[in-house]
Amino acid sequence: MRALSLITFCSLTSFAFASYCGQSGIPFSFEALANGQPILGCARPSCFGWNADGKRSADAAQFYKIGKQSDGFLRTTDTQGPIVKNATYFRPQFSICDRSYVSEQCAVNQWVGGISPLPKIIPGSIFKVMCCSYTKLMESSDQGIAEIKGGETVVGGEIHGEDGRQHSFEYISNIQRRFNQNGE
């Protein structure tokens, strides 16, 4: 797996509610709308989040609508996982997430599982994320920091080798909010 840290610069005066990828989802994209509203994109790649029968292995993703716009999404292609024919040694892969939005940022070997509900995102307001841990993240490597502003998106996801097989997955490991001296 590859880690992609994210720092977002935004000014948001509208309402922002919680997005959550669930323990069987991985954040692979982040968008800051022009008004600063965050949108967390979640995925369930073939190697994560499924039971041997191809069904979701842990709790579900959840999102909220803010001004007719959802604050997150689960990829539409991630509704059915692979079915394991010989599941004798199969172990479902899923993360363990905080029970609430308690962190200002996620630690090494964690990813952002969700973004806290806030009535307004302004300088001085509290910005919290829900962090998720997954033991195999210790094998991941940091791929750098993407700084985005309102109206911009960063997208990770599956990385395939020349043989066509998935070799890694780029995910959003952290989100930090920053404002410039003008409060934007």
N, C-alpha and C positions, 0 to 999 in steps of 0.2 A: 504494500500500500504506500501511497505517497501522500504527504501532508502538504496542504496549501493554506498558509495563514492568510488572513484577510483583515485589512484595516479599512474601515469605511468612514468617509467624511460626509456628514449629512446634517441637514437642518430640517426638522420635521415639526410642524405645528398641528397636524391632524392627529387623529387617534391611531394608535398602534396596539394590536392585541397579539396574543401568543401564537407562535408557530412551533410545531414539535414533530420531528421525524419519526419518533417511536424507537423502541429498542431494536426493531428489525429494519430500520432505515438508516441510511448514511447521507449526510449533507454533501451534495456534489456541486451545488451552484448557489450563488448569492447575488441578488439584484437590489440596488437602491433605486427606487423610482425617482422621478424628477422632484417630487415633493419630499423625498427622503424615506418614504415607507419601505421597510425591508421586506424582501420576499426570499424565503429559504426554499431551495429546491432539494428534494430528497429522492433517493434511489434505493432500490433493493437489487444489487447485482446478483448474478447467478451463484456467487460463492458466499453470500451473506443473507441472513434474514429468513431462511426457509427451513421447514422441517423436511424429513425424508419423503413425505408424500406431496411435496411441492406447495404446501400451504404456509402462510406467514408463521414464523416461529416465536414471536413475542408481541407486545402491545402494538397497536396501530398508530399511524401518523394522524395528526389532527391539525386543522388550520381554521382560520377565522376570516370572515369577509370584512373589509374596511372600505367603506365607500364603493361597494360593488366589486372590489378587488381582493382576491384571496391573498393572505400574507405568506403563503407557501403552497407547495404542491408535491405530490408523489408522481413520478414519471408514469404515464399511462401504460407503458410497456411492462411495468413491474407488478403485474397482478397475479401471475402464476409462476412458481419456481420450477426448477428441474426436479424430476422424480428420480430418486436413487433406487436402482434395482436391487443392489445388495447392500442393505443398510445396517449390517451387523456392527460395523465400527463407525457408523455415521454419527456425528455430533452437530446439532444445529449451531450455527454461528450467529450470535446477537450481542448487543452491547448492554451494559448496565448503566442506566442514567440516573442522575440526581432526581430526587422526588419533586423538586421545585426549581425555580429560577433563582439560584443562590450565589452564582459566581459572577465576578466582573469580567473574567476571562477564563478560558480553559487551560489546563496544565498540559505539559508534555504527555504524550500517550493518551490524550482525550480528543474528542471532537465536539463541535457545537451541535447539540441535539435539539435545541430550540432557543427562541428569543423571547424575552419576558414581555408580558403585557404592560404597556405604559400609556397613560392618557396623552402625554405629549413628550416628544424628544427635543429637549432644549438644553443648552449648557446648564450644568448643575443638576439636571434630573438624573435619577438612578437608572442605569442601564445594566440589566442582568441577563445572563444566558444560562441555559441548562446544559451541563456538560455530560458526556457519555464516555465510559471507559470500555476498552476492548483490548484484551491481553496481546493480541497480535500486532497492535500498534507499535509495540516495542521494536518491531522489525521494519517499521516505516522510515522513510527519509523525508526531511523537510525540503520542499520544492520552492520555498521562497514566500514572499509577501506580495499580495496584490492590493494596491491602494486604489479604491474606487470612490467616485463621487456620485451624487444624484444623477440618475439616468444611465448608469453603467452597470455592467454585469460581469461576473467571473464564473466560468464553468469548468468543472473537472469531469470526472467520470472514468469509465473503463479505458485502460491503455492496452492495446493489443500489439503483440509482436508480429514479426514477419510471417510467422507460422499461422497467424489468424487467431491464436489463443489469447485469452485475457491473461496478462501478466501482472497487472497492478490496477489500482483504482485511486484516482486523485480526489481527495475529499477536503472539505472546509474544516480546518482544525480549530480556528479561533476567529472571533469577530471583535474588533475594538472600535469604539466610536470616538471620533475626535472632532473638535471644532476649531476653526481658525480664530484669530483675535476679534473678528467681526461677529462671532457667534454663528457662523455658517458651516 
